[in-house]
Amino acid sequence: APADQQVSGSEVTGTTCTDTSVAFNTHDTNVAILGICGGIAGSIQKCGGSPTSTTGQSGTSKFTLDATDAGSTINISKGRWERCVKAAQITCPKGAFDSTCVGGATTGDVKFSLAAA
């Protein structure tokens, strides 16, 4: 579970709170975390399919991920992705945000956002 992940905050850069008034359902957000890349729940340990962008949505919680480098694809591990979300939530504990996960792609990083669907 994401709650088990220990983070320092250095897992992400450039975190910006975009709308602190949005009240996301924690369960929906956790389901959306595992919804990226066509689903990474259960035994799946990383993003498959080599997408350049992907989304994960449940209820009103929607994550959008994009590889930062042209021609790069997202191959982020489940653990890294969960830590990146938790690290961004240190800066933005409530509401919507934009951030960048350090690494997680074939080259460069992975920009991501949590916004209301």
PLY file of the C-alpha trace (Angstrom):
ply
format ascii 1.0
element vertex 117
property float x
property float y
property float z
element edge 116
property int vertex1
property int vertex2
end_header
0.00 0.00 0.00
1.19 3.57 -0.63
1.12 4.21 3.13
4.01 1.76 3.55
6.34 3.79 1.34
8.90 5.98 3.13
9.76 9.14 1.23
12.12 12.09 1.68
10.57 14.44 -0.85
13.61 14.25 -3.14
11.77 11.72 -5.31
10.06 14.62 -7.09
10.89 18.12 -8.35
8.84 21.20 -9.11
5.73 20.24 -7.17
3.03 22.92 -7.50
-0.35 22.89 -5.77
-2.86 23.74 -8.50
-6.16 23.67 -6.57
-6.18 23.13 -2.81
-9.99 23.32 -2.69
-10.45 19.92 -4.36
-11.30 17.25 -1.77
-10.22 13.93 -3.26
-11.47 10.65 -1.84
-8.37 8.84 -0.52
-9.60 5.43 -1.68
-10.33 6.76 -5.18
-6.87 8.33 -5.33
-5.23 5.05 -4.28
-7.20 3.13 -6.94
-6.24 5.76 -9.54
-2.54 5.36 -8.61
-2.80 1.69 -9.60
-4.80 2.52 -12.74
-1.91 3.92 -14.79
-0.51 2.00 -17.77
-3.67 -0.05 -18.13
-3.44 -1.17 -14.50
-0.52 -2.01 -12.20
-2.46 -3.58 -9.31
-1.68 -6.99 -7.84
1.50 -8.73 -8.98
2.33 -6.18 -11.72
5.46 -4.32 -10.60
5.97 -1.71 -13.33
4.35 0.20 -16.15
4.10 -1.97 -19.25
3.33 -1.20 -22.86
5.93 1.57 -23.24
3.48 4.52 -23.32
4.67 8.10 -23.81
1.73 9.18 -21.64
-0.86 7.42 -19.52
-3.70 8.16 -17.12
-5.17 6.51 -14.06
-8.65 7.44 -12.87
-11.10 6.41 -10.17
-14.06 8.50 -9.10
-12.98 12.14 -9.25
-9.25 11.38 -8.87
-7.32 11.44 -12.15
-3.57 11.11 -12.62
-1.99 12.11 -15.93
1.61 11.11 -16.65
3.87 12.23 -19.50
7.49 11.35 -20.27
9.53 14.58 -20.24
11.94 13.67 -23.05
10.81 13.47 -26.68
10.90 9.86 -27.82
11.08 8.54 -24.27
8.55 6.07 -22.85
7.27 5.52 -19.32
8.57 2.38 -17.58
8.14 3.47 -13.96
8.05 0.82 -11.25
5.05 0.63 -8.95
7.21 1.43 -5.92
8.79 4.50 -7.49
5.41 5.76 -8.70
3.81 5.35 -5.26
6.78 7.13 -3.64
6.57 9.99 -6.16
2.88 10.55 -5.41
3.51 10.45 -1.66
6.47 12.84 -2.01
4.36 15.33 -3.98
1.70 15.10 -1.27
4.26 16.31 1.28
4.18 19.67 -0.54
0.49 19.48 -1.48
-1.29 17.38 1.16
-4.72 18.53 -0.01
-6.09 19.05 -3.48
-4.74 18.97 -7.00
-1.08 19.27 -7.96
1.53 19.06 -10.72
4.91 17.44 -10.11
7.76 15.61 -11.80
8.94 12.17 -10.76
12.73 11.86 -11.01
13.36 8.98 -13.42
10.73 6.43 -14.36
11.18 6.70 -18.12
13.60 5.29 -20.70
15.33 8.70 -20.60
14.51 11.74 -18.49
11.70 12.00 -15.97
7.92 11.65 -15.72
5.72 14.72 -15.30
2.48 13.94 -13.50
-0.59 15.64 -12.15
-3.50 14.83 -9.89
-6.63 16.70 -10.92
-10.38 16.37 -10.63
-11.77 14.11 -13.34
0 1
1 2
2 3
3 4
4 5
5 6
6 7
7 8
8 9
9 10
10 11
11 12
12 13
13 14
14 15
15 16
16 17
17 18
18 19
19 20
20 21
21 22
22 23
23 24
24 25
25 26
26 27
27 28
28 29
29 30
30 31
31 32
32 33
33 34
34 35
35 36
36 37
37 38
38 39
39 40
40 41
41 42
42 43
43 44
44 45
45 46
46 47
47 48
48 49
49 50
50 51
51 52
52 53
53 54
54 55
55 56
56 57
57 58
58 59
59 60
60 61
61 62
62 63
63 64
64 65
65 66
66 67
67 68
68 69
69 70
70 71
71 72
72 73
73 74
74 75
75 76
76 77
77 78
78 79
79 80
80 81
81 82
82 83
83 84
84 85
85 86
86 87
87 88
88 89
89 90
90 91
91 92
92 93
93 94
94 95
95 96
96 97
97 98
98 99
99 100
100 101
101 102
102 103
103 104
104 105
105 106
106 107
107 108
108 109
109 110
110 111
111 112
112 113
113 114
114 115
115 116
